[in-house]
Amino acid sequence: MYDKLINELELYLQSVLGSQGVMSSNCLVGNLHSFHEALLVARRSRDVMSAATLLQKAVEGLLDGLTPVANDQDLMARYRDIHLRVLKALQDPRAYGMQWTNKQVTRCLIESREEFRYNLEAIDCLIRSHLVNLQQYDMHVSHSMDGGLNFMAVAFGMQLVQLYLIEERLNSVVTENDLYNTIEMLARIASHSRNPPEGLTHLIDALRANHDPAVLVDRAQGGPSAHIHSGISASEGLMEKTEYLLRDWVSIYHSPSHSREPTRAFSLFVQQLNGHGILKTDDLITRFFRMSTQMCVDLCYRALAEQTVTPTLVRAKCFHTLDAFVRLIALLVKHSGDSSNTGTKINLLNKVLGIVAGVLMQDHDNRLAEFQQLPYHRVFIMLFLELNAPEAILEAINYQVLTAFCHTLHILRPSKSPGFAYAWLELVSHRVFIGRMLAVTPQQKGWGMYAQLLIDLFKFLAPFLRNAELAKPVTLLYKGTLRVLLVLLHDFPEFLCDYHYGFCDVIPPNCIQMRNLILSAFPRNMRLPDPFTPNLKVDMLPEIAHAPRVLTNFASMIQPLGFKKDLDSYLKARAPVTFLSELRSSLQVSNEPGMRYNIPLMNALVLYVGTQAINFIRSKGLTPTMTTIAHSSHMDIFQNLAVDLDTE
């Protein structure tokens, strides 16, 4: 491992010393020599101390040397890649593993010198390479703000939120939960500071608009992710009491008296819970639900292990307890607090969803191939159906219920819990779930959340589809995904139209069938022309003048800023003259087949140049035609891409 890295670094050093650009500055050359020396020491001693020193040199090299604007973009990209390659090599399970490496990288970021602690370019690079413990780093950024007194830290926190949760919210590597404390601190500064930093209030408003409007209010109560630890942390005591109460409730739920007078039966059981002190404190309620969830799951594992019973009877036995437990949760959510206090109900729901998700994740990590999806799938789907019943008290909190379920499903996305992927897809594709998210909820408020779940699914499938590695389990998931897309194409084509850009951005280019399903969508109020019409001229159709809705801020995805600046300059004045010749290298990120190019950047570039071309032509009072488009700087870029790029 070390020998190969040393050879690469030595070759790179020679090219740097031969360059006349910014990379040949004494500071950066000194960093590279120091980095090279640390690599030699690590190869010689092969102990954890020298590896930690090497890691620190790599992180400091990125923080000190990686800048958004450089004279030689190619050398700067190689500078970044050689540092990342060393960190990735240390992260390899055969070396020191992800946990150790990420912990050390995060420690280096936290303890780095003040002058380059807030280098967004470098930190973004480390985050996208999955080298940072985001939970720990989020806490550090939040504390660094010092309640708004550290202006540099506040500005940096704003940059992080702007980048990951506003500009790249549809396909960001960072979720809202990853920056929980940073957002909370920024919201507090915005609301309590007499003179909040410029742009902070606008940022918080944009965050509310792009996500759940109540997201920053709900933070005080805590979303599902805030309670995941409750499903993981161990609890002592209460076990016998919880087991007795759960058995008693299952018996009540299946008794004839419950069918006749469900409200009275529930009221008597709540009195029983009060009598045992379960509802006395928030901590006791949390522990009761965690233990109950664990008991239900254990019962299912025991039932599924029985060899002599038919699958139908096994499922009936599992559902006997699970359905009763779900009804208890639903009744407690419905009747907690008074009818006007929706916050109490949603807080309890978030608590339960977080606990179930926590138990699932721990179970998934512990049992590995022996993990069973059945109990969790049943709890989630039955609870969703219970809380979406046509009752006035539930309709009042329906949007918050949908938000809570979407956040939970995002936390349990296939890339995080692959053993739950089939059940996850069943939940996301359930007719009631799709109907509530895309049809029933007014003003299309559920569309963005549902789009995020589909992006989670596409991202999980992407590596398998890109390499055509469709083993039987993946093929099954892929076919299920196609069926969901067919349903959406038939019933909600406008949804696919609005989010087509974000979807196609994460689907590999070789997935022609999947991409075509999305791109073939058109609004139901539009009548498509008959392609067999004689002398049909598409550019003469009146609909050609209407731009499609694209809900992704694609212009912000053209990074780094230096590249965007050169692009705008070329579109205006065809300068710098080297822009076209360097375009391919700006788009290329590796030599690995199928992953050579930065696809999101390429998509954003093509769409941005196309929209700019149309705006430019219309600003002259003309309409886009073959004549007006030809011989423009915009067409130069398209022709260069068509000629210079390979078949990938």
C-alpha positions in Angstrom: 0.0 0.0 0.0 2.7 2.5 1.1 5.0 1.8 -1.8 2.4 2.6 -4.4 1.4 5.8 -2.6 5.0 6.9 -2.3 5.6 6.4 -6.1 2.5 8.4 -6.9 3.6 11.2 -4.6 7.1 11.4 -5.9 5.8 11.6 -9.5 3.4 14.3 -8.5 6.2 16.3 -6.7 8.2 16.3 -9.9 5.3 17.7 -11.9 4.7 20.4 -9.2 8.3 21.5 -9.2 8.1 21.8 -12.9 5.0 24.0 -12.8 5.2 27.8 -12.8 1.7 28.2 -11.3 0.5 28.8 -7.9 1.3 25.2 -6.9 5.0 26.0 -7.0 4.7 28.3 -4.0 7.2 27.4 -1.2 4.5 26.8 1.3 2.8 24.1 -0.7 6.0 22.5 -1.8 7.1 22.4 1.8 3.8 20.7 2.7 4.3 18.1 0.0 7.9 17.3 1.2 6.7 17.0 4.8 3.8 14.7 3.6 6.3 12.6 1.6 8.6 12.2 4.7 5.6 11.2 6.9 4.7 8.6 4.3 8.2 7.1 4.3 8.2 7.0 8.1 4.8 5.2 8.1 6.1 2.6 5.6 9.2 2.0 7.7 7.7 1.7 11.1 4.2 0.5 10.2 2.8 1.4 13.7 -0.4 3.3 14.7 1.6 6.4 15.8 3.2 6.9 12.5 -0.1 6.3 10.7 -1.7 8.9 12.9 1.0 11.4 12.0 0.6 10.6 8.3 -3.1 11.2 8.6 -2.6 14.5 10.3 -0.2 15.6 7.6 -2.8 14.7 4.9 -5.6 16.6 6.6 -3.4 19.6 7.3 -2.2 19.5 3.7 -5.8 19.7 2.4 -6.8 22.5 4.8 -3.7 24.5 4.0 -3.3 23.9 0.3 -6.7 23.3 -1.2 -8.2 26.5 -2.5 -11.2 27.1 -4.8 -9.2 29.2 -7.3 -5.8 28.0 -8.6 -3.8 28.7 -11.7 -3.5 25.1 -12.5 -6.7 23.2 -11.9 -5.2 19.8 -13.0 -2.3 20.0 -10.5 -4.7 21.2 -7.8 -7.0 18.2 -8.5 -4.0 15.8 -8.3 -2.9 17.5 -5.1 -6.3 16.8 -3.6 -6.5 13.3 -4.9 -3.1 12.2 -3.6 -4.0 13.4 -0.1 -7.4 11.7 -0.3 -5.9 8.5 -1.6 -3.7 8.2 1.5 -6.7 8.8 3.8 -8.8 6.2 1.9 -5.9 3.7 2.2 -5.8 4.2 6.0 -9.6 3.8 6.0 -9.4 0.4 4.3 -10.5 -2.4 6.7 -7.2 -4.2 6.0 -5.3 -1.1 7.4 -6.9 0.8 10.3 -10.6 0.8 9.3 -13.3 3.5 8.9 -14.0 4.1 12.6 -10.4 4.8 13.6 -9.7 6.9 10.4 -12.8 9.0 10.6 -12.3 9.6 14.3 -8.7 10.8 13.7 -9.7 13.0 10.7 -12.4 14.7 12.7 -10.0 15.2 15.6 -7.5 16.9 13.2 -10.3 19.2 11.9 -11.4 20.2 15.4 -7.8 20.8 16.6 -6.6 22.5 13.4 -5.1 26.0 13.4 -7.6 29.0 13.3 -6.3 30.4 10.0 -7.4 27.4 7.9 -10.0 25.7 10.2 -12.8 27.1 8.0 -11.6 26.0 4.6 -14.9 25.0 3.1 -13.3 23.5 -0.1 -11.2 21.1 1.9 -13.8 20.2 4.5 -16.4 19.6 1.7 -13.9 17.3 0.0 -13.4 15.3 3.2 -17.1 15.1 3.9 -17.9 13.9 0.3 -15.2 11.2 0.7 -17.0 9.9 3.9 -13.9 10.7 6.0 -15.6 12.8 8.7 -17.6 11.8 11.8 -20.5 14.3 11.0 -22.2 13.9 14.4 -19.0 14.9 16.3 -18.1 17.6 13.7 -21.6 19.1 13.9 -21.2 19.4 17.7 -17.9 21.1 17.2 -19.2 23.7 14.7 -22.2 24.4 17.0 -19.9 25.0 20.0 -17.4 27.1 18.0 -20.1 29.6 17.3 -20.1 30.6 21.0 -23.7 31.8 20.9 -23.0 34.0 17.9 -19.8 35.7 19.3 -17.5 33.8 16.9 -18.3 35.4 13.6 -16.0 33.2 11.6 -17.6 30.0 13.0 -21.1 31.4 12.4 -20.3 32.3 8.8 -18.8 28.8 8.3 -21.9 27.1 9.8 -24.1 29.2 7.4 -21.9 28.0 4.4 -22.3 24.4 5.4 -26.1 24.6 5.7 -26.4 26.7 2.5 -24.3 24.1 0.5 -25.8 20.8 1.7 -29.3 21.7 2.8 -30.3 24.4 0.3 -28.2 24.2 -2.9 -27.8 20.4 -2.9 -30.8 19.3 -0.8 -32.1 16.7 -3.3 -28.9 14.7 -3.6 -26.7 15.9 -0.8 -24.3 13.6 1.1 -25.3 15.4 4.3 -28.7 15.3 5.7 -30.5 17.7 8.0 -29.9 15.3 10.9 -26.2 15.4 10.3 -26.2 19.2 10.9 -28.8 19.1 13.7 -26.8 21.1 16.3 -25.5 23.6 13.7 -29.0 24.4 12.5 -30.3 24.7 16.0 -27.6 27.1 17.0 -28.0 29.2 13.8 -31.8 29.3 14.4 -31.2 30.4 18.0 -28.8 33.2 16.9 -31.2 34.4 14.3 -34.1 34.6 16.8 -32.2 36.0 19.8 -29.6 38.3 18.3 -30.4 42.0 17.9 -28.3 42.2 14.8 -28.0 38.7 13.3 -25.3 38.1 10.7 -26.2 39.2 7.2 -28.1 36.5 5.3 -28.8 34.3 8.4 -32.5 35.2 8.6 -32.9 34.5 4.9 -31.0 31.2 5.3 -33.3 30.0 8.1 -36.4 31.0 6.0 -35.0 29.1 3.0 -34.4 26.1 5.2 -38.0 26.2 6.3 -39.3 26.6 2.7 -37.2 23.8 1.3 -37.9 21.3 4.0 -40.7 20.8 6.5 -42.0 24.4 7.3 -42.1 23.4 11.0 -38.7 21.8 10.9 -37.0 24.4 13.0 -39.9 24.6 15.4 -40.1 20.9 15.8 -36.4 20.8 16.8 -37.4 21.8 20.3 -39.6 18.7 20.4 -37.1 16.5 18.5 -37.7 14.6 15.3 -37.4 10.8 15.0 -33.6 10.9 14.7 -33.4 12.6 18.1 -34.8 9.4 19.7 -32.8 6.8 17.8 -30.4 6.5 20.7 -33.4 5.6 22.9 -33.8 2.5 20.7 -30.1 1.6 21.1 -29.2 2.5 24.7 -29.6 -0.2 27.3 -32.2 0.1 30.2 -32.4 -1.7 33.4 -35.5 -2.5 35.5 -39.1 -2.1 34.4 -38.7 -5.3 32.4 -41.2 -7.5 34.3 -43.7 -4.6 34.6 -43.5 -3.8 30.8 -43.9 -7.5 29.9 -46.9 -7.8 32.2 -48.5 -4.6 30.8 -47.9 -5.6 27.2 -49.4 -9.0 27.6 -52.4 -7.5 29.4 -52.9 -5.0 26.5 -52.7 -7.8 23.9 -55.3 -9.7 25.8 -57.6 -6.6 26.0 -57.1 -5.7 22.3 -58.3 -9.2 21.2 -61.1 -9.4 23.8 -64.8 -8.9 22.8 -65.1 -6.0 25.2 -62.5 -4.0 23.3 -64.5 -4.5 20.1 -67.7 -3.3 21.8 -66.2 -0.4 23.8 -62.7 0.4 22.5 -62.5 3.9 24.2 -63.5 2.5 27.6 -61.0 -0.4 27.3 -58.2 2.0 26.4 -59.1 4.4 29.3 -58.9 1.6 31.8 -55.5 0.5 30.4 -54.2 4.1 30.6 -55.2 4.1 34.3 -53.2 0.9 34.7 -50.2 2.6 33.1 -50.5 5.5 35.4 -50.9 3.1 38.4 -47.5 1.5 37.5 -45.9 5.0 37.0 -45.1 4.4 33.4 -46.6 7.8 32.3 -44.9 9.7 35.1 -41.8 10.9 33.3 -40.5 11.2 29.8 -37.7 8.7 30.5 -40.1 6.0 31.8 -42.3 6.4 28.7 -39.2 6.0 26.5 -38.0 2.9 28.3 -41.4 1.4 28.2 -41.7 1.8 24.4 -38.2 0.5 23.9 -38.7 -2.6 25.9 -42.1 -3.2 24.3 -40.6 -2.9 20.9 -37.8 -5.3 21.8 -40.2 -7.8 23.2 -42.4 -7.8 20.1 -39.3 -8.3 17.9 -38.0 -11.1 20.1 -41.4 -12.9 19.9 -41.3 -12.7 16.1 -37.8 -14.1 15.9 -38.9 -17.1 18.1 -42.0 -17.6 16.0 -40.0 -17.5 12.7 -37.5 -20.0 14.1 -40.2 -22.7 14.6 -39.7 -25.3 11.9 -43.0 -27.2 12.4 -45.4 -24.3 11.8 -46.6 -23.1 8.4 -45.6 -19.5 7.3 -49.2 -18.4 7.4 -49.6 -19.4 11.1 -46.2 -17.9 11.9 -47.2 -14.5 10.5 -50.6 -14.7 12.2 -48.8 -15.3 15.5 -46.5 -12.4 15.0 -49.3 -10.0 13.9 -51.4 -11.0 17.0 -48.9 -9.1 19.2 -47.6 -6.5 16.7 -51.0 -5.2 15.7 -52.1 -4.8 19.3 -48.8 -2.9 20.1 -49.4 -0.6 17.1 -53.0 0.1 18.2 -51.7 1.1 21.6 -49.2 3.5 20.0 -51.9 5.0 17.7 -54.4 5.5 20.6 -51.7 7.1 22.8 -50.7 9.5 20.0 -54.4 10.4 19.3 -55.3 11.1 22.9 -52.1 12.6 24.2 -52.5 16.3 25.2 -55.7 18.1 24.3 -57.1 18.3 20.8 -55.6 21.8 20.1 -52.1 20.8 21.3 -50.8 18.9 18.2 -47.2 19.3 19.4 -47.6 16.7 22.2 -49.0 14.2 19.7 -46.2 14.6 17.2 -43.6 14.6 19.9 -44.8 11.2 21.1 -45.0 9.9 17.5 -41.4 11.0 16.8 -40.3 9.4 20.0 -41.9 6.0 19.1 -40.6 6.1 15.4 -37.1 7.0 16.6 -37.1 4.1 19.2 -38.3 1.5 16.6 -35.7 2.8 14.1 -33.0 2.5 16.8 -34.0 -1.0 17.7 -34.1 -1.9 14.0 -30.6 -0.5 13.3 -29.1 -2.2 16.3 -30.8 -5.5 15.3 -29.6 -5.1 11.7 -26.0 -4.6 12.8 -26.0 -7.4 15.3 -27.8 -10.2 13.4 -26.4 -9.3 9.9 -27.7 -12.1 7.5 -30.1 -13.4 10.2 -31.9 -10.1 10.3 -35.7 -10.3 9.8 -37.7 -7.4 8.3 -41.1 -8.6 9.2 -41.7 -7.1 12.6 -40.5 -3.7 11.7 -42.4 -3.6 8.4 -45.6 -4.6 10.1 -45.2 -1.9 12.9 -44.4 0.9 10.4 -47.2 0.1 7.8 -49.9 -0.6 10.4 -49.0 2.5 12.4 -49.1 4.6 9.2 -52.5 3.2 8.3 -53.8 3.8 11.8 -52.7 7.4 11.8 -54.1 8.1 8.3 -57.6 7.0 9.2 -60.4 9.5 8.2 -60.8 11.1 11.6 -60.8 14.9 12.3 -58.2 14.6 15.1 -55.8 12.8 12.8 -56.4 15.0 9.7 -55.3 18.0 11.8 -51.8 16.5 12.3 -51.6 14.6 9.0 -48.8 16.7 7.4 -46.6 16.3 10.6 -47.3 12.6 10.6 -46.2 12.3 7.0 -43.1 14.3 7.8 -42.2 12.1 10.7 -42.6 8.9 8.7 -40.5 10.4 5.8 -37.7 11.4 8.1 -37.7 7.9 9.7 -37.6 6.2 6.2 -34.8 8.5 5.2 -32.9 7.5 8.3 -33.5 3.8 7.4 -32.7 4.2 3.7 -31.3 1.1 1.9 -27.7 2.5 2.0 -27.9 2.6 5.8 -29.9 -0.6 6.4 -29.6 -2.8 3.3 -31.2 -5.7 5.1 -34.4 -3.7 5.4 -34.4 -2.6 1.7 -37.4 -4.8 0.5 -39.6 -3.8 3.4 -38.5 -0.2 2.9 -39.5 -0.3 -0.8 -42.9 -1.8 0.2 -43.6 1.0 2.6 -42.5 3.7 0.1 -44.6 2.2 -2.7 -47.7 1.4 -0.6 -50.8 2.8 -2.3 -51.9 4.7 0.8 -48.4 6.2 1.4 -48.1 7.3 -2.3 -51.7 8.7 -2.2 -51.1 10.7 0.9 -47.7 12.1 -0.2 -48.6 12.9 -3.8 -52.4 13.4 -4.0 -54.2 14.0 -0.7 -51.7 16.5 0.9 -52.6 20.0 -0.5 -50.2 22.3 -2.4 -47.9 19.4 -3.3 -46.2 19.8 0.2 -45.4 16.1 0.2 -43.7 16.0 -3.2 -40.2 17.1 -2.0 -40.1 14.6 0.8 -41.2 11.7 -1.5 -38.6 12.8 -4.1 -35.9 12.5 -1.5 -37.0 8.9 -0.7 -36.8 8.0 -4.4 -33.3 9.6 -4.6 -32.3 7.5 -1.6 -33.4 4.4 -3.5 -31.7 5.4 -6.8 -28.4 6.1 -4.9 -28.4 2.6 -3.4 -29.0 0.9 -6.7 -26.6 3.1 -8.7 -23.3 1.2 -8.0 -24.9 -2.2 -8.9 -26.6 -0.8 -12.1 -23.5 1.2 -13.2 -21.4 -2.0 -13.1 -24.3 -4.3 -14.3 -23.9 -6.4 -11.2 -27.5 -7.5 -10.9 -27.5 -10.5 -8.6 -30.9 -12.0 -7.8 -31.6 -9.8 -4.7 -30.6 -6.6 -6.6 -32.6 -7.6 -9.6 -35.7 -8.0 -7.4 -35.2 -4.6 -5.9 -34.6 -3.1 -9.4 -37.9 -4.6 -10.8 -39.7 -3.3 -7.8 -38.3 0.2 -8.5 -39.4 0.0 -12.1 -43.0 -0.9 -11.0 -43.1 2.1 -8.7 -41.9 4.4 -11.5 -44.6 2.9 -13.8 -47.3 3.7 -11.2 -46.0 7.3 -10.8 -45.8 7.7 -14.6 -49.4 6.6 -14.9 -50.9 8.4 -11.9 -48.5 11.3 -11.1 -46.7 12.2 -14.3 -46.4 15.9 -13.1 -44.4 14.7 -10.1 -41.9 13.0 -12.4 -41.8 16.1 -14.6 -41.0 18.4 -11.7 -38.2 16.2 -10.2 -36.8 14.6 -13.4 -33.5 16.5 -13.1 -32.8 15.4 -9.5 -33.7 11.8 -10.3 -31.6 11.5 -13.5 -28.7 13.1 -11.7 -28.3 10.1 -9.5 -29.3 7.3 -12.0 -26.3 6.0 -13.9 -26.3 6.9 -17.6 -26.3 3.3 -18.7 -29.8 2.8 -17.1 -31.6 3.8 -20.2 -34.9 2.0 -19.3 -35.2 3.6 -15.9 -34.2 7.1 -17.2 -36.7 6.8 -20.1 -39.5 6.0 -17.7 -38.9 9.3 -15.9 -38.2 11.4 -19.0 -41.3 10.1 -20.9 -43.6 11.7 -18.3 -45.6 14.7 -19.4 -48.4 16.7 -17.7 -51.9 15.2 -18.1 -53.3 18.5 -19.3 -50.9 18.5 -22.2 -51.8 16.9 -25.5 -48.7 15.4 -27.3 -48.5 15.8 -31.1 -48.9 12.7 -33.2 -45.3 11.8 -34.3 -46.7 10.4 -37.6 -48.2 13.7 -38.6 -46.9 14.6 -42.1 -44.4 17.5 -42.2 -44.4 17.7 -38.4 -42.1 20.5 -37.2 -41.4 20.3 -33.5 -39.9 23.8 -33.3 -43.2 25.2 -34.6 -45.4 23.7 -31.8 -46.7 26.3 -29.3 -45.7 24.2 -26.3 -42.0 24.5 -27.3 -42.0 28.0 -25.9 -42.9 26.8 -22.4 -39.9 25.8 -20.2 -40.3 22.7 -18.1 -40.3 23.1 -14.4 -37.0 22.1 -12.8 -37.1 22.3 -9.0 -33.3 21.8 -8.6 -30.9 24.8 -8.3 -28.6 23.3 -11.0 -26.6 26.5 -11.3 -25.3 26.1 -7.8 -24.0 22.6 -8.6 -21.5 24.0 -11.1 -18.4 23.9 -8.8 -15.8 25.0 -8.0 -16.5 28.7 -8.2 -13.4 29.3 -10.4 -14.9 26.9 -13.0 -18.3 28.7 -12.9 -16.6 32.0 -13.3 -14.6 30.9 -16.3 -17.8 29.3 -17.8 -19.7 32.6 -17.5 -16.8 34.5 -18.9 -16.6 32.2 -21.9 -20.3 32.5 -22.6 -20.1 36.3 -22.6 -16.8 36.9 -24.4 -15.3 33.4 -25.5 -12.5 34.0 -23.0 -10.4 32.4 -21.5 -9.5 30.8 -24.8 -8.2 27.7 -22.9 -11.6 27.0 -21.4 -12.7 24.6 -24.2 -9.5 22.6 -24.3 -9.6 22.2 -20.5 -13.3 21.4 -20.3 -12.9 17.6 -20.4 -10.3 17.6 -17.6 -12.6 19.7 -15.5 -15.3 17.1 -15.9 -13.1 14.1 -15.4 -12.7 12.9 -11.8 -11.1 9.4 -12.1 -9.9 6.8 -14.6 -12.3 4.1 -13.2 -14.6 2.8 -16.0 -18.1 3.9 -15.5 -17.1 6.7 -13.1 -14.7 8.8 -15.1 -16.8 11.9 -15.1 -18.5 14.1 -12.6 -22.1 13.3 -13.8 -23.9 15.9 -11.6 -21.5 18.6 -12.8 -21.9 17.6 -16.5 -25.7 17.6 -16.2 -25.7 21.0 -14.5 -23.3 22.3 -17.2 -25.5 21.2 -20.1 -28.7 22.5 -18.7 -27.1 25.8 -17.6 -25.5 26.5 -21.0 -28.8 25.6 -22.7 -30.9 27.9 -20.6 -28.4 30.7 -20.9 -28.4 30.2 -24.7 -32.2 30.5 -24.9 -32.2 33.6 -22.7 -29.4 35.2 -24.8 -31.4 34.6 -28.0 -34.6 35.9 -26.6 -32.9 39.0 -25.2 -32.2 40.0 -28.8 -35.8 39.6 -29.7 -35.2 36.4 -31.6 -36.5 32.8 -31.2 -34.3 29.7 -30.8 -33.8 28.2 -34.2 -30.9 26.3 -36.0 -29.8 29.7 -37.4 -29.8 31.7 -34.2 -28.2 29.0 -32.2 -25.3 28.2 -34.6 -21.9 30.0 -34.2 -22.5 31.0 -30.6 -20.3 30.5 -27.5 -23.0 28.2 -26.1 -22.9 26.0 -29.2 -19.1 25.9 -29.0 -19.4 24.2 -25.6 -21.9 21.7 -26.8 -19.8 20.8 -29.9 -16.7 20.4 -27.8 -18.5 18.0 -25.4 -19.9 16.0 -28.3 -16.5 15.7 -30.0 -14.1 15.5 -27.0 -16.0 13.1 -24.7 -15.9 9.4 -25.0 -18.8 6.9 -25.2 -19.2 6.8 -21.4 
